[in-house]
């Protein structure tokens, strides 16, 4: 769904969805064809790359949601590291804004 018509689809959350779409990619459907929460939407909300969890072969929808629910939002982890480890260099494989 394009950000321009987000208000009609997302109600009061339209502006926030539109902002996150500009930072990431278009939001996937929040629910599946049965009206259940979509793992792809959770993956998007968390700021993960498309398919980071949802394209792992053999993971059921339930297992995907469990993995996402037990996961860490990268932006939160980055902020926590910056606050908790000022001046300590990381290994080089990770970045802190």
Secondary structure, DSSP 8 states (H G I E B T S, - for coil): --GGGHHHHHGGGHHHHHHHHHHS-----SB-TTS-B-HHHHHHHTT--TTTTTTSTT--HHHHHHHHHTS--HHHHHHHHHHHSTT----SSS---
